[in-house]
Amino acid sequence: MEKIEDVTKVSSKGQVVIPKEIRERLGILPREKIIVMTRGEEIILKKARRPGLEELSEKIASVAEKKKVNVDKLIEEAVRWARSKQS
Protein backbone atom coordinates (compact mmCIF):
# COMPACT_ATOMS: atom_id res chain seq x y z
CA MET A 1 0.00 0.00 0.00
CA GLU A 2 1.29 3.45 -0.94
CA LYS A 3 1.67 6.13 1.70
CA ILE A 4 2.83 9.73 1.71
CA GLU A 5 6.26 9.83 3.31
CA ASP A 6 7.11 13.49 2.84
CA VAL A 7 6.40 16.54 0.68
CA THR A 8 9.11 18.34 -1.25
CA LYS A 9 9.28 21.25 -3.73
CA VAL A 10 10.53 21.46 -7.29
CA SER A 11 13.27 24.09 -7.64
CA SER A 12 13.40 26.68 -10.44
CA LYS A 13 15.85 24.30 -12.17
CA GLY A 14 13.42 21.38 -11.93
CA GLN A 15 15.35 19.69 -9.12
CA VAL A 16 13.68 17.69 -6.37
CA VAL A 17 15.22 16.79 -3.00
CA ILE A 18 14.72 13.21 -1.83
CA PRO A 19 14.35 13.45 1.96
CA LYS A 20 17.37 12.26 3.96
CA GLU A 21 15.44 9.53 5.81
CA ILE A 22 14.31 7.98 2.52
CA ARG A 23 17.81 8.22 0.97
CA GLU A 24 19.29 6.51 4.02
CA ARG A 25 16.64 3.78 4.14
CA LEU A 26 17.10 3.00 0.43
CA GLY A 27 20.89 3.41 0.50
CA ILE A 28 20.92 6.19 -2.09
CA LEU A 29 24.35 7.83 -2.12
CA PRO A 30 25.47 11.20 -3.56
CA ARG A 31 25.95 11.13 -7.35
CA GLU A 32 24.14 7.78 -7.58
CA LYS A 33 21.81 7.40 -10.55
CA ILE A 34 18.05 7.34 -10.13
CA ILE A 35 15.63 6.03 -12.78
CA VAL A 36 12.77 8.44 -13.55
CA MET A 37 9.60 6.89 -14.98
CA THR A 38 6.04 8.04 -15.52
CA ARG A 39 2.74 6.23 -15.17
CA GLY A 40 -0.12 8.43 -16.28
CA GLU A 41 0.16 11.57 -14.17
CA GLU A 42 2.59 9.95 -11.67
CA ILE A 43 6.36 10.37 -11.55
CA ILE A 44 8.14 7.30 -10.25
CA LEU A 45 11.72 7.41 -8.95
CA LYS A 46 13.58 4.12 -8.62
CA LYS A 47 17.04 3.46 -7.32
CA ALA A 48 19.19 2.36 -10.23
CA ARG A 49 20.89 -0.89 -9.41
CA ARG A 50 23.98 -2.37 -10.89
CA PRO A 51 23.21 -5.56 -12.73
CA GLY A 52 24.75 -8.73 -11.33
CA LEU A 53 27.36 -10.77 -13.18
CA GLU A 54 24.77 -13.35 -14.25
CA GLU A 55 22.45 -10.69 -15.67
CA LEU A 56 25.33 -9.03 -17.55
CA SER A 57 26.47 -12.38 -18.89
CA GLU A 58 22.97 -13.13 -20.21
CA LYS A 59 22.73 -9.73 -21.89
CA ILE A 60 26.15 -10.09 -23.50
CA ALA A 61 25.30 -13.59 -24.73
CA SER A 62 22.01 -12.35 -26.18
CA VAL A 63 23.64 -9.45 -28.05
CA ALA A 64 26.52 -11.67 -29.22
CA GLU A 65 24.05 -14.22 -30.57
CA LYS A 66 22.02 -11.58 -32.43
CA LYS A 67 25.15 -10.01 -33.91
CA LYS A 68 26.73 -13.41 -34.61
CA VAL A 69 29.83 -12.57 -32.54
CA ASN A 70 32.19 -15.41 -31.61
CA VAL A 71 32.53 -14.78 -27.86
CA ASP A 72 35.11 -17.54 -27.35
CA LYS A 73 37.36 -15.93 -29.96
CA LEU A 74 36.95 -12.52 -28.30
CA ILE A 75 37.88 -14.00 -24.91
CA GLU A 76 40.98 -15.66 -26.39
CA GLU A 77 42.03 -12.35 -27.96
CA ALA A 78 41.44 -10.50 -24.68
CA VAL A 79 43.52 -13.04 -22.74
CA ARG A 80 46.32 -12.81 -25.31
CA TRP A 81 46.22 -9.01 -25.12
CA ALA A 82 46.26 -9.01 -21.29
CA ARG A 83 49.20 -11.43 -21.19
CA SER A 84 51.14 -9.30 -23.66
CA LYS A 85 50.73 -6.30 -21.32
CA GLN A 86 52.23 -8.24 -18.38
CA SER A 87 55.61 -8.60 -20.07
Rosetta constraint file for C-alpha pairs under 8 A:
AtomPair CA 6 CA 19 HARMONIC 7.29 0.50
AtomPair CA 8 CA 16 HARMONIC 6.89 0.50
AtomPair CA 8 CA 17 HARMONIC 6.54 0.50
AtomPair CA 8 CA 18 HARMONIC 7.62 0.50
AtomPair CA 8 CA 19 HARMONIC 7.86 0.50
AtomPair CA 9 CA 16 HARMONIC 6.25 0.50
AtomPair CA 9 CA 17 HARMONIC 7.47 0.50
AtomPair CA 10 CA 14 HARMONIC 5.47 0.50
AtomPair CA 10 CA 15 HARMONIC 5.45 0.50
AtomPair CA 10 CA 16 HARMONIC 5.00 0.50
AtomPair CA 10 CA 17 HARMONIC 7.88 0.50
AtomPair CA 11 CA 15 HARMONIC 5.09 0.50
AtomPair CA 11 CA 16 HARMONIC 6.54 0.50
AtomPair CA 18 CA 22 HARMONIC 6.82 0.50
AtomPair CA 18 CA 23 HARMONIC 6.51 0.50
AtomPair CA 19 CA 23 HARMONIC 6.34 0.50
AtomPair CA 20 CA 24 HARMONIC 6.06 0.50
AtomPair CA 21 CA 25 HARMONIC 6.11 0.50
AtomPair CA 22 CA 26 HARMONIC 6.08 0.50
AtomPair CA 23 CA 27 HARMONIC 5.73 0.50
AtomPair CA 23 CA 28 HARMONIC 4.82 0.50
AtomPair CA 23 CA 29 HARMONIC 7.25 0.50
AtomPair CA 24 CA 28 HARMONIC 6.34 0.50
AtomPair CA 26 CA 47 HARMONIC 7.76 0.50
AtomPair CA 28 CA 32 HARMONIC 6.56 0.50
AtomPair CA 28 CA 47 HARMONIC 7.06 0.50
AtomPair CA 32 CA 48 HARMONIC 7.80 0.50
AtomPair CA 33 CA 47 HARMONIC 6.97 0.50
AtomPair CA 33 CA 48 HARMONIC 5.68 0.50
AtomPair CA 34 CA 45 HARMONIC 6.44 0.50
AtomPair CA 34 CA 46 HARMONIC 5.71 0.50
AtomPair CA 34 CA 47 HARMONIC 4.89 0.50
AtomPair CA 34 CA 48 HARMONIC 5.11 0.50
AtomPair CA 35 CA 45 HARMONIC 5.64 0.50
AtomPair CA 35 CA 46 HARMONIC 5.02 0.50
AtomPair CA 35 CA 47 HARMONIC 6.19 0.50
AtomPair CA 35 CA 48 HARMONIC 5.72 0.50
AtomPair CA 36 CA 43 HARMONIC 6.99 0.50
AtomPair CA 36 CA 44 HARMONIC 5.81 0.50
AtomPair CA 36 CA 45 HARMONIC 4.83 0.50
AtomPair CA 36 CA 46 HARMONIC 6.61 0.50
AtomPair CA 37 CA 43 HARMONIC 5.87 0.50
AtomPair CA 37 CA 44 HARMONIC 4.97 0.50
AtomPair CA 37 CA 45 HARMONIC 6.41 0.50
AtomPair CA 37 CA 46 HARMONIC 8.00 0.50
AtomPair CA 38 CA 42 HARMONIC 5.51 0.50
AtomPair CA 38 CA 43 HARMONIC 4.62 0.50
AtomPair CA 38 CA 44 HARMONIC 5.72 0.50
AtomPair CA 39 CA 43 HARMONIC 6.59 0.50
AtomPair CA 39 CA 44 HARMONIC 7.38 0.50
AtomPair CA 51 CA 55 HARMONIC 5.96 0.50
AtomPair CA 51 CA 56 HARMONIC 6.30 0.50
AtomPair CA 52 CA 56 HARMONIC 6.25 0.50
AtomPair CA 53 CA 57 HARMONIC 6.00 0.50
AtomPair CA 54 CA 58 HARMONIC 6.23 0.50
AtomPair CA 55 CA 59 HARMONIC 6.29 0.50
AtomPair CA 56 CA 60 HARMONIC 6.10 0.50
AtomPair CA 57 CA 61 HARMONIC 6.07 0.50
AtomPair CA 58 CA 62 HARMONIC 6.10 0.50
AtomPair CA 59 CA 63 HARMONIC 6.24 0.50
AtomPair CA 60 CA 64 HARMONIC 5.95 0.50
AtomPair CA 61 CA 65 HARMONIC 6.01 0.50
AtomPair CA 61 CA 71 HARMONIC 7.96 0.50
AtomPair CA 62 CA 66 HARMONIC 6.30 0.50
AtomPair CA 63 CA 67 HARMONIC 6.07 0.50
AtomPair CA 64 CA 68 HARMONIC 5.67 0.50
AtomPair CA 64 CA 69 HARMONIC 4.77 0.50
AtomPair CA 64 CA 70 HARMONIC 7.21 0.50
AtomPair CA 64 CA 71 HARMONIC 6.90 0.50
AtomPair CA 65 CA 69 HARMONIC 6.33 0.50
AtomPair CA 70 CA 74 HARMONIC 6.48 0.50
AtomPair CA 71 CA 75 HARMONIC 6.16 0.50
AtomPair CA 72 CA 76 HARMONIC 6.24 0.50
AtomPair CA 73 CA 77 HARMONIC 6.21 0.50
AtomPair CA 74 CA 78 HARMONIC 6.11 0.50
AtomPair CA 75 CA 79 HARMONIC 6.13 0.50
AtomPair CA 76 CA 80 HARMONIC 6.15 0.50
AtomPair CA 77 CA 81 HARMONIC 6.07 0.50
AtomPair CA 78 CA 82 HARMONIC 6.07 0.50
AtomPair CA 79 CA 83 HARMONIC 6.10 0.50
AtomPair CA 80 CA 84 HARMONIC 6.19 0.50
AtomPair CA 81 CA 85 HARMONIC 6.48 0.50
AtomPair CA 82 CA 86 HARMONIC 6.69 0.50
AtomPair CA 83 CA 87 HARMONIC 7.10 0.50
